[in-house]
Amino acid sequence: MIQLYPLLMTPEFDPRPWGTFDLSPIYPDQKFSEKIGEAWLTGDHCKVANGPLAGRRLDDLSHEYQRALVGEAARDPQRFPLLLKFLFPHEKLSVQVHPDDEAAQRVGEPWGKTECWYIAHAAAGSQVGLGLKAGATRDQLAQAIQEKRAEELLNWVDVHAGDMIYVAAGTVHTLGPGSILVETQQQSDATYRLYDYGRPRELHLERGLAAVKEKAGSGKVARRVAASGSGKNGSGGGEELVAAPYFVVDRYDLQIERQFFTEEKGATSVQILVAVEGRGEVECKGAAPVSFAKGDAVVVPADAHDFNVRAQGRVEFLISRVPVTPRPEPAVQS
């Protein structure tokens, strides 16, 4: 069996009717002939771009390497725990909802979909629809869908670059145009479309309305100092963007070098790095250095124990991981 090493992932570009031809803020060298809504970075079908495992799918590697790749904190040793994406909304997404674990398992899905959005870029006036307005009910939402006015019941939130939005399962939501987001979520694509502005796509009203929570604890998350990693040569600290039951996401902006660890409280988790600006290099003992730049994701296996990130000029990136001890839902501003 080949020894694991930091895995540079190949983005998988997913066409969506609400997407855009122009992904240049993140992928300036890519050209597209159809509207792209999402760039999947760690989906089950995403492939490794570097080293002896190049071309292998992430789900295959998770099944083969199990805890050595995903870590002891992951719920399922044979399934990669977190899906990360870039989202490029150029038009409004459908009004939708994701089921929680219980609702998903009732219909044969392994787990539900709680997620978070880091706002990497935002034009003036960018908004997201997040949850129902105070006092609105599921029955009122069902009526509003029939009357083609579902948006009126949503709580619209202004977003700016640097915001982190927590989206608990069961939250009715949508994205307005003008922003670019990094989404971290449970490894699930369980999405129920409730309203789609007349686009000719299937709706999932029965399951979707059953999954809706009138109060779901979603909103903007307050910033905290990140606990993971240690600086070298005077490099600064990071910030914890969100800590939640299924994931922790930190942000770092480096100009030199920093050491990181895959272990927390005696147990390990895979670490997923996503660059949002600049360029850097991931170094791990016994493995060739991995260069990564804006738009790239690097999966650091849980059994690496420690690794360094060295900036090549400057690199801004997120690190997502599974918490060893599940965290409570974060305090948010609705």
C-alpha positions in Angstrom: 0.0 0.0 0.0 1.3 3.4 -1.0 2.2 5.7 2.0 -0.2 8.6 2.4 1.0 12.2 1.8 -0.7 15.6 1.3 -3.1 15.3 -1.6 -3.6 18.2 -4.0 -7.1 17.8 -5.3 -8.4 18.5 -8.8 -11.5 20.8 -8.8 -14.6 19.3 -10.3 -16.6 22.1 -12.0 -20.4 21.7 -11.8 -22.7 23.5 -14.2 -25.7 25.2 -12.6 -28.3 27.5 -14.2 -27.6 30.2 -11.5 -23.8 30.1 -12.1 -21.5 32.1 -14.3 -19.0 31.7 -17.2 -16.5 33.9 -15.4 -14.7 32.2 -12.4 -11.6 34.5 -12.8 -11.6 35.8 -9.2 -10.6 32.3 -8.1 -9.7 30.5 -11.3 -8.3 33.1 -13.7 -6.8 30.6 -16.2 -10.0 28.5 -16.6 -12.4 29.1 -19.5 -16.0 27.7 -19.6 -18.6 27.2 -22.3 -21.5 26.8 -19.8 -22.5 28.4 -16.5 -20.5 27.0 -13.6 -22.2 27.2 -10.2 -19.9 25.1 -8.0 -16.3 23.9 -7.9 -16.2 20.7 -5.8 -12.9 20.2 -4.0 -13.4 17.1 -1.8 -16.4 15.3 -3.1 -16.4 11.6 -3.3 -15.6 11.6 -7.0 -12.9 14.3 -6.8 -9.5 13.1 -7.9 -5.9 13.5 -6.6 -3.7 15.6 -8.8 -0.2 14.8 -7.4 2.1 11.9 -6.5 1.7 8.2 -6.7 -2.0 8.4 -6.0 -2.7 10.8 -8.8 -6.0 10.0 -10.6 -7.5 8.1 -7.6 -10.9 9.2 -6.3 -11.3 10.4 -2.7 -14.1 7.9 -1.9 -11.8 5.0 -3.0 -8.9 6.3 -0.9 -11.2 6.7 2.1 -12.4 3.1 1.8 -8.8 1.8 1.4 -6.9 3.9 4.0 -9.8 4.5 6.5 -8.7 6.1 9.8 -5.2 6.8 8.4 -6.8 9.3 6.0 -10.0 10.5 7.7 -8.9 10.3 11.3 -10.4 9.1 14.5 -12.8 12.0 14.8 -14.7 11.0 11.6 -18.0 9.2 12.2 -17.5 6.6 9.5 -13.9 5.3 9.0 -14.6 4.5 5.3 -16.2 7.8 4.2 -14.5 11.1 3.7 -16.3 13.3 6.3 -16.4 16.8 4.8 -17.3 18.3 1.4 -15.7 21.6 0.5 -16.7 23.7 -2.5 -16.5 27.1 -4.0 -19.9 28.6 -5.0 -20.3 31.2 -7.7 -23.9 32.5 -7.6 -24.6 34.9 -10.5 -28.4 34.6 -10.2 -30.5 33.5 -7.2 -30.2 29.9 -6.1 -33.4 27.9 -5.6 -35.1 28.3 -2.2 -34.0 25.0 -0.6 -33.5 23.1 2.7 -31.2 20.3 3.8 -32.4 17.5 6.1 -30.8 16.9 9.5 -29.3 13.4 10.2 -32.6 12.0 11.5 -34.7 13.2 8.5 -32.0 12.0 6.1 -31.8 8.6 7.6 -35.6 8.1 7.4 -35.3 8.2 3.6 -32.1 6.1 3.3 -29.4 8.7 3.3 -26.4 8.1 5.6 -26.5 11.6 7.2 -27.9 15.0 6.7 -26.3 18.3 5.7 -25.3 21.1 8.0 -23.0 23.6 6.3 -21.3 26.9 6.6 -20.3 29.6 4.1 -17.2 31.7 4.2 -17.7 34.9 2.1 -14.5 35.1 0.1 -15.7 38.0 -2.2 -18.9 40.1 -2.1 -20.1 42.9 -4.3 -21.9 45.8 -2.7 -25.5 44.8 -1.7 -24.8 41.0 -1.7 -27.3 39.1 0.4 -28.2 35.6 1.5 -31.7 34.3 2.4 -31.3 32.5 5.7 -34.2 31.0 7.6 -37.8 32.2 7.9 -38.7 35.7 9.1 -39.6 35.8 12.8 -43.1 34.4 13.4 -43.3 32.7 10.0 -44.5 29.1 10.0 -44.0 26.0 7.8 -47.6 26.2 6.8 -47.3 29.8 5.7 -44.2 28.9 3.7 -46.1 26.1 2.0 -48.9 28.6 1.1 -46.3 31.2 -0.1 -44.7 28.6 -2.4 -48.0 27.9 -4.0 -48.6 31.6 -4.5 -45.0 32.0 -6.0 -43.9 34.5 -3.2 -41.7 32.2 -1.1 -38.9 34.9 -1.0 -41.2 37.2 1.0 -41.0 34.9 4.0 -37.1 34.6 4.1 -34.8 36.5 6.4 -32.5 38.4 4.1 -29.0 39.1 5.5 -26.4 41.4 4.1 -23.0 39.7 3.6 -19.5 41.1 3.2 -16.1 39.6 2.5 -14.8 37.8 5.6 -18.2 36.9 7.0 -18.8 33.3 8.2 -22.4 32.1 8.0 -23.6 29.0 9.8 -26.4 27.1 8.1 -27.9 24.4 10.4 -29.8 21.5 8.7 -33.4 22.4 8.5 -32.8 26.0 7.6 -34.7 27.3 4.5 -32.1 29.3 2.5 -30.9 30.7 -0.8 -28.1 32.8 -2.1 -28.4 36.1 -3.9 -26.0 37.1 -6.7 -22.7 38.9 -6.3 -20.7 36.8 -3.8 -18.2 34.0 -4.0 -18.3 31.5 -1.1 -16.3 28.6 0.3 -18.7 26.0 1.6 -17.8 23.4 4.3 -20.4 20.8 4.9 -21.2 17.3 5.9 -20.3 14.9 3.0 -23.9 14.8 1.7 -25.7 16.2 -1.3 -29.2 15.8 0.3 -30.9 19.0 -1.0 -34.7 19.6 -1.2 -35.7 22.3 -3.7 -38.8 24.2 -2.5 -39.0 27.1 -5.0 -37.1 27.8 -8.2 -38.5 31.0 -9.8 -40.2 29.0 -12.6 -37.0 27.2 -13.7 -37.9 23.8 -15.2 -36.4 21.8 -12.4 -37.9 19.2 -10.0 -39.2 20.4 -6.6 -39.2 18.3 -3.5 -42.1 19.8 -1.5 -43.2 16.8 0.6 -39.7 15.9 1.9 -38.6 19.5 1.9 -41.4 20.9 4.0 -41.1 18.0 6.4 -37.4 18.9 6.9 -38.0 22.6 7.5 -37.3 23.9 11.0 -39.1 27.2 11.8 -36.2 28.1 14.2 -32.8 26.5 13.2 -30.0 28.5 14.9 -28.4 29.8 11.7 -26.7 33.2 11.2 -23.4 35.1 11.1 -20.8 33.7 13.5 -18.6 35.9 15.8 -14.8 35.6 15.3 -12.4 33.9 17.7 -8.7 33.2 17.9 -7.8 29.8 16.3 -6.4 27.2 18.7 -4.7 25.0 16.1 -1.1 25.5 14.8 2.0 27.2 16.1 4.0 29.9 14.6 7.6 29.9 13.4 9.8 32.9 12.9 7.2 35.2 14.5 4.3 34.3 12.2 0.9 35.5 13.5 -2.0 33.6 14.7 -5.1 32.6 12.9 -8.8 33.0 13.6 -11.5 30.4 14.3 -14.3 31.2 11.8 -16.8 28.6 13.1 -16.8 25.6 15.5 -19.9 23.4 15.2 -21.0 19.7 15.8 -19.6 18.5 12.4 -16.7 20.8 11.5 -14.3 23.5 12.7 -13.0 26.1 10.2 -10.1 28.4 10.8 -8.6 31.1 8.6 -4.9 32.0 8.3 -3.1 34.7 6.4 0.6 33.9 6.3 3.7 35.7 4.9 6.2 33.2 6.3 5.8 29.7 7.8 3.6 28.0 10.4 3.4 24.5 11.8 0.0 22.7 12.2 -1.1 19.4 13.8 -3.7 16.8 12.9 -4.2 15.8 16.5 -6.4 17.3 19.1 -7.0 16.0 22.6 -5.4 12.7 21.7 -7.3 12.0 18.6 -6.8 12.9 14.9 -8.7 14.4 12.0 -8.0 14.9 8.3 -7.2 18.6 7.6 -8.5 20.3 4.4 -6.7 23.4 3.3 -8.4 25.7 0.7 -6.4 28.7 -0.6 -8.5 31.9 -1.2 -5.6 34.2 -2.1 -1.9 33.9 -2.9 0.3 30.8 -3.0 2.0 28.5 -0.6 3.6 25.1 0.0 2.6 22.3 2.3 5.5 20.3 3.8 5.1 17.0 5.6 7.9 14.6 6.8 8.7 11.9 4.3 6.7 13.5 1.5 7.5 15.9 -1.4 6.4 19.5 -0.8 3.0 20.3 -2.4 2.5 23.8 -3.9 -1.0 25.2 -3.8 -2.5 28.5 -4.9 -5.8 30.3 -5.0 -8.6 27.9 -5.8 -6.7 24.8 -4.7 -7.5 22.3 -1.9 -4.9 20.1 -0.2 -6.0 17.1 1.9 -3.6 16.4 4.7 -4.1 12.8 6.0 -4.9 12.4 9.7 -1.8 10.2 10.3 0.6 13.0 9.2 0.5 14.3 12.8 2.1 17.6 11.9 2.9 19.6 8.8 4.1 23.1 7.8 2.6 25.7 5.5 5.2 28.1 4.0 3.9 31.2 2.2 5.3 32.0 -1.2 5.0 35.7 -0.7 1.6 35.5 1.0 -1.1 32.9 1.2 -4.6 33.2 2.8 -6.3 29.9 3.4 -8.9 28.1 5.4 -8.4 24.8 7.3 -11.4 22.6 7.9 -11.4 19.6 10.2 -13.8 17.3 12.2 -13.8 18.2 15.9 -12.7 15.4 18.1 -15.4 16.3 20.7 -18.5 17.5 18.9 -19.0 21.2 19.6 -22.3 22.8 20.3 -23.9 24.9 17.6 -22.2 28.3 17.5 -23.6 31.6 18.8 -24.9 33.5 15.8 -26.5 36.8 14.8 -29.7 36.1 12.9 
